[in-house]
Amino acid sequence: MMIYLIGSLRNSEIPKIGNKLREVGFEVFDDWYAPGPQADEYWQAYENGKGSTYKEALRGWAGRHIFEFDVAHLSRAAIAILVLPAGKSGHLELGWAAGQGKWTYVLFDKEPERYDIMYQFANEIFFNREEMYKYLYENHIRP
Protein backbone atom coordinates (compact mmCIF):
# COMPACT_ATOMS: atom_id res chain seq x y z
CA MET A 1 0.00 0.00 0.00
CA MET A 2 1.52 3.30 -1.10
CA ILE A 3 1.49 6.49 0.94
CA TYR A 4 1.94 9.91 -0.62
CA LEU A 5 3.56 12.02 2.07
CA ILE A 6 2.42 15.64 1.69
CA GLY A 7 4.29 18.50 3.27
CA SER A 8 6.51 21.52 2.92
CA LEU A 9 9.86 21.61 1.14
CA ARG A 10 11.05 23.44 4.26
CA ASN A 11 10.00 20.72 6.71
CA SER A 12 13.13 18.73 7.54
CA GLU A 13 10.98 16.07 9.24
CA ILE A 14 9.56 14.80 5.93
CA PRO A 15 12.42 12.36 5.16
CA LYS A 16 12.45 11.10 8.76
CA ILE A 17 8.72 10.38 8.68
CA GLY A 18 9.05 8.78 5.23
CA ASN A 19 11.84 6.51 6.44
CA LYS A 20 9.88 5.44 9.52
CA LEU A 21 6.83 4.62 7.39
CA ARG A 22 9.04 2.51 5.12
CA GLU A 23 10.36 0.67 8.20
CA VAL A 24 6.77 -0.11 9.20
CA GLY A 25 6.18 -1.69 5.79
CA PHE A 26 4.73 0.98 3.53
CA GLU A 27 5.85 2.15 0.12
CA VAL A 28 6.22 5.92 0.55
CA PHE A 29 6.42 8.61 -2.10
CA ASP A 30 8.29 11.63 -0.77
CA ASP A 31 10.64 12.20 -3.72
CA TRP A 32 9.08 15.64 -4.27
CA TYR A 33 11.23 16.73 -1.30
CA ALA A 34 14.52 16.20 -3.18
CA PRO A 35 14.82 19.64 -4.89
CA GLY A 36 15.31 21.30 -1.52
CA PRO A 37 13.76 24.05 0.59
CA GLN A 38 14.15 26.84 -1.94
CA ALA A 39 12.92 25.05 -5.07
CA ASP A 40 9.74 27.13 -5.31
CA GLU A 41 11.65 30.38 -4.87
CA TYR A 42 14.17 29.39 -7.57
CA TRP A 43 11.37 28.48 -9.96
CA GLN A 44 9.64 31.80 -9.28
CA ALA A 45 12.87 33.79 -9.75
CA TYR A 46 13.59 31.95 -13.00
CA GLU A 47 10.10 32.66 -14.35
CA ASN A 48 10.25 36.29 -13.18
CA GLY A 49 13.60 36.62 -14.93
CA LYS A 50 11.93 35.50 -18.15
CA GLY A 51 9.19 38.07 -17.62
CA SER A 52 6.52 35.41 -17.03
CA THR A 53 3.38 36.12 -15.04
CA TYR A 54 2.32 33.61 -12.39
CA LYS A 55 -0.34 32.28 -14.76
CA GLU A 56 2.24 31.85 -17.54
CA ALA A 57 4.66 30.16 -15.12
CA LEU A 58 1.99 27.65 -14.08
CA ARG A 59 1.38 26.80 -17.72
CA GLY A 60 5.08 26.65 -18.63
CA TRP A 61 7.08 23.47 -19.08
CA ALA A 62 8.55 23.45 -15.57
CA GLY A 63 5.24 24.27 -13.87
CA ARG A 64 3.33 21.62 -15.81
CA HIS A 65 6.07 19.00 -15.47
CA ILE A 66 6.34 19.36 -11.70
CA PHE A 67 2.55 19.38 -11.30
CA GLU A 68 2.11 16.26 -13.46
CA PHE A 69 4.93 14.50 -11.59
CA ASP A 70 3.21 15.11 -8.25
CA VAL A 71 -0.28 14.27 -9.50
CA ALA A 72 0.90 11.01 -11.10
CA HIS A 73 2.23 9.78 -7.76
CA LEU A 74 -0.66 11.18 -5.73
CA SER A 75 -3.00 9.34 -8.12
CA ARG A 76 -1.35 5.99 -7.53
CA ALA A 77 -1.36 6.40 -3.73
CA ALA A 78 -3.94 4.68 -1.56
CA ILE A 79 -3.15 6.95 1.39
CA ALA A 80 -2.23 10.64 1.63
CA ILE A 81 -0.77 12.10 4.81
CA LEU A 82 -0.46 15.86 5.27
CA VAL A 83 2.45 16.64 7.61
CA LEU A 84 2.10 20.04 9.22
CA PRO A 85 3.25 22.72 9.03
CA ALA A 86 2.47 22.89 5.33
CA GLY A 87 1.16 25.49 2.96
CA LYS A 88 -1.60 25.93 0.44
CA SER A 89 -0.28 23.32 -2.00
CA GLY A 90 -0.26 20.63 0.65
CA HIS A 91 -3.80 21.41 1.70
CA LEU A 92 -4.94 21.36 -1.93
CA GLU A 93 -3.26 17.98 -2.41
CA LEU A 94 -4.97 16.54 0.67
CA GLY A 95 -8.33 17.91 -0.45
CA TRP A 96 -7.87 16.42 -3.92
CA ALA A 97 -6.94 13.04 -2.39
CA ALA A 98 -9.99 13.11 -0.10
CA GLY A 99 -12.18 13.92 -3.09
CA GLN A 100 -10.77 10.89 -4.89
CA GLY A 101 -11.84 8.65 -2.00
CA LYS A 102 -8.31 7.97 -0.75
CA TRP A 103 -7.51 7.44 2.92
CA THR A 104 -6.39 10.84 4.20
CA TYR A 105 -4.64 11.74 7.43
CA VAL A 106 -3.17 14.85 9.02
CA LEU A 107 -0.16 14.83 11.33
CA PHE A 108 -0.07 18.02 13.38
CA ASP A 109 3.22 19.27 14.76
CA LYS A 110 1.37 20.84 17.72
CA GLU A 111 -2.11 21.76 18.91
CA PRO A 112 -3.25 24.58 16.60
CA GLU A 113 -3.68 28.07 18.04
CA ARG A 114 -6.73 28.55 15.83
CA TYR A 115 -9.06 25.59 15.35
CA ASP A 116 -10.32 24.74 11.86
CA ILE A 117 -13.26 22.40 11.42
CA MET A 118 -12.37 21.40 7.86
CA TYR A 119 -9.69 18.95 8.97
CA GLN A 120 -12.69 16.68 9.51
CA PHE A 121 -12.44 15.88 5.78
CA ALA A 122 -9.47 13.71 6.75
CA ASN A 123 -10.16 10.17 7.94
CA GLU A 124 -8.11 10.81 11.08
CA ILE A 125 -5.81 13.40 12.63
CA PHE A 126 -2.79 12.79 14.83
CA PHE A 127 -0.68 14.83 17.22
CA ASN A 128 1.81 12.05 17.88
CA ARG A 129 3.93 10.25 15.28
CA GLU A 130 4.10 6.96 17.14
CA GLU A 131 0.32 6.90 17.47
CA MET A 132 0.06 7.53 13.71
CA TYR A 133 2.57 4.78 12.81
CA LYS A 134 0.71 2.30 15.03
CA TYR A 135 -2.68 3.28 13.60
CA LEU A 136 -1.50 3.01 10.01
CA TYR A 137 0.11 -0.35 10.63
CA GLU A 138 -2.94 -1.75 12.42
CA ASN A 139 -5.43 -0.41 9.87
CA HIS A 140 -3.57 -0.75 6.57
CA ILE A 141 -0.83 -3.36 6.95
CA ARG A 142 -2.46 -5.70 9.48
CA PRO A 143 -6.19 -4.88 9.31
Salt bridges, closest charged atoms under 4 A:
GLU13 OE2 - LYS16 NZ 3.05
GLU13 OE1 - ARG129 NH2 2.65
GLU23 OE1 - LYS20 NZ 3.88
GLU27 OE2 - ARG76 NH1 2.95
ASP30 OD2 - ARG22 NH2 3.12
GLU41 OE2 - ARG10 NH2 2.19
GLU47 OE1 - LYS50 NZ 3.56
GLU68 OE2 - ARG64 NH2 3.03
GLU138 OE2 - LYS134 NZ 3.11
